[in-house]
Amino acid sequence: MLGVLFGVLVLALSPAAAHTDLIASDPGSGALLREPPARLTLTFNEPMDPRLAVVALTVGKREPARLDVAAGADAVDLVATVPAEMADGGRWRATFRVTSADGHPVQGDLEFSVEPPPDVAADEPQAETQAGPRPAPEPAASEEGGPGLAVIAGVVGGGGLFLALLLLAARYLRVEES
């Protein structure tokens, strides 16, 4: 009986342990680039299907635009193409929503900055001096909690489930013995 309960416990905890995370991006979150990128590469910890992915980009104060997404060189990479008309300087924010292998939606974002093109900077040298240095971009929500938070939540939740099943098994065994 205890073996059956252990098997149920292992099966119950397996989905909690499998969690899709963005593990890298190019450009990286918080990066300061000299030129606008032609594409964004998102790398996950498991293979992704580009047909089930949405990537949107906001540059400066423009409206968000949905980007074309394709598979990367590796199955864990998604590559989003940046339209030439969006290639401006300023703050960039990419948001993504993908579907993991187990069917759960996963979303997140990353932010980085692009310095103004040289011709704009040459026309307005005093503007940056008067405004002072640019503030660093705030960390993306996925960086604040990071994958460590999901692991901790899974361990705590799994530990509680294990303890509850153990107490139930002990009670069941006591009832059978009497």
C-alpha positions in Angstrom: 0.0 0.0 0.0 2.8 2.4 0.9 4.4 1.6 -2.6 1.1 2.7 -4.3 1.0 5.9 -2.3 4.6 6.6 -3.2 3.8 6.0 -6.9 0.9 8.4 -6.8 3.1 11.0 -5.1 5.8 10.7 -7.8 3.2 11.1 -10.5 1.6 14.1 -8.8 4.9 15.9 -8.4 6.3 15.2 -12.0 4.3 18.0 -13.7 5.3 20.5 -11.0 8.9 19.8 -11.6 8.7 20.3 -15.3 8.5 24.1 -15.8 9.3 26.0 -19.0 11.7 28.9 -18.5 13.3 31.5 -20.7 17.0 30.8 -20.0 18.7 33.3 -22.4 17.9 36.0 -25.0 19.8 37.9 -27.6 19.9 40.8 -27.0 19.9 40.1 -23.3 17.6 41.8 -20.9 19.1 45.1 -19.7 21.5 45.3 -22.6 22.5 48.7 -24.1 23.0 48.3 -27.9 24.6 50.7 -30.3 22.4 49.6 -33.2 18.9 48.2 -33.4 18.8 44.4 -33.7 17.3 42.8 -36.8 16.0 39.9 -34.8 15.4 38.7 -31.2 16.4 35.2 -30.2 14.6 33.6 -27.2 16.2 30.4 -25.7 14.1 28.2 -23.5 14.9 25.1 -21.4 12.8 22.9 -23.6 11.9 22.7 -27.4 9.4 25.3 -28.5 6.9 25.3 -31.4 7.0 28.7 -33.2 3.4 28.1 -34.4 2.4 28.3 -30.7 4.4 31.4 -29.9 3.6 35.1 -29.9 6.2 37.8 -29.6 5.3 41.5 -29.5 7.7 44.4 -29.5 7.3 48.0 -28.2 9.9 50.5 -29.2 9.8 53.8 -27.3 6.2 55.1 -27.1 5.0 53.2 -30.2 2.2 50.8 -30.1 3.2 47.1 -29.7 3.7 45.2 -32.9 3.4 41.5 -33.3 6.6 40.0 -34.8 7.1 37.0 -37.1 8.4 34.1 -35.2 10.4 31.1 -36.6 12.3 28.2 -35.2 16.0 28.9 -34.4 19.0 26.7 -35.1 18.2 24.7 -32.0 14.8 23.4 -31.1 14.9 25.4 -27.9 15.3 28.7 -29.8 12.7 31.0 -31.2 13.7 33.8 -33.5 11.5 36.9 -33.9 12.2 39.2 -36.9 12.2 43.0 -36.2 10.7 45.0 -39.1 13.1 47.7 -40.4 10.5 50.5 -39.7 10.7 49.7 -35.9 14.5 50.0 -35.8 14.7 53.1 -33.7 16.8 54.1 -30.7 15.3 54.2 -27.2 13.8 51.6 -24.9 12.7 48.3 -26.3 10.3 45.9 -24.6 9.6 42.4 -26.0 6.8 40.3 -24.6 6.3 36.7 -25.4 3.7 34.0 -24.8 4.6 30.4 -25.7 3.0 27.0 -25.0 5.2 24.5 -23.2 5.5 20.8 -24.1 2.9 20.0 -21.4 0.4 22.5 -22.9 0.7 25.2 -20.3 1.1 28.8 -21.5 4.2 30.6 -20.4 4.7 34.3 -20.8 7.4 36.9 -19.9 9.2 39.9 -21.2 12.6 41.5 -21.6 13.8 45.1 -21.9 16.9 46.6 -23.4 17.9 50.0 -24.9 19.3 51.1 -28.2 21.4 54.3 -28.3 20.2 56.9 -30.8 21.7 56.6 -34.3 24.9 58.7 -34.7 23.2 61.3 -36.9 20.5 62.0 -34.2 23.1 62.2 -31.4 25.2 64.6 -33.5 22.2 66.9 -34.0 21.3 67.1 -30.3 24.5 66.9 -28.3 23.2 69.1 -25.5 19.9 67.2 -25.0 21.6 64.2 -23.4 23.9 66.4 -21.3 21.0 68.4 -19.9 18.8 65.3 -19.3 21.6 63.5 -17.5 22.5 59.9 -17.9 19.8 57.5 -19.0 18.4 55.4 -16.2 19.1 51.7 -16.5 16.1 49.6 -17.7 14.2 47.9 -14.9 14.7 44.1 -14.7 12.1 42.1 -16.5 9.5 40.3 -14.4 11.0 36.9 -15.3 14.4 38.0 -13.9 13.0 39.2 -10.6 11.5 35.9 -9.5 13.6 33.8 -11.8 13.3 30.0 -12.1 14.4 29.7 -8.5 11.0 30.9 -7.3 9.2 28.2 -9.2 11.5 25.5 -7.9 11.1 26.7 -4.3 7.3 26.8 -4.7 7.4 23.3 -6.2 9.5 21.9 -3.4 7.4 23.5 -0.7 4.1 22.3 -2.3 5.5 18.9 -3.0 6.8 18.5 0.6 3.3 19.4 1.9 1.7 16.9 -0.4 4.2 14.2 0.6 3.6 14.9 4.3 -0.2 14.7 3.8 0.0 11.4 1.9 2.4 10.0 4.5 -0.1 10.9 7.3 -2.9 9.4 5.4 -1.0 6.2 4.8 -0.1 5.9 8.5 -3.7 6.4 9.5 -4.9 3.8 6.9 -2.3 1.3 8.1 -3.4 1.8 11.7 -7.1 1.2 10.8 -6.2 -2.0 9.0 -4.1 -3.3 11.9 -7.0 -2.9 14.4 
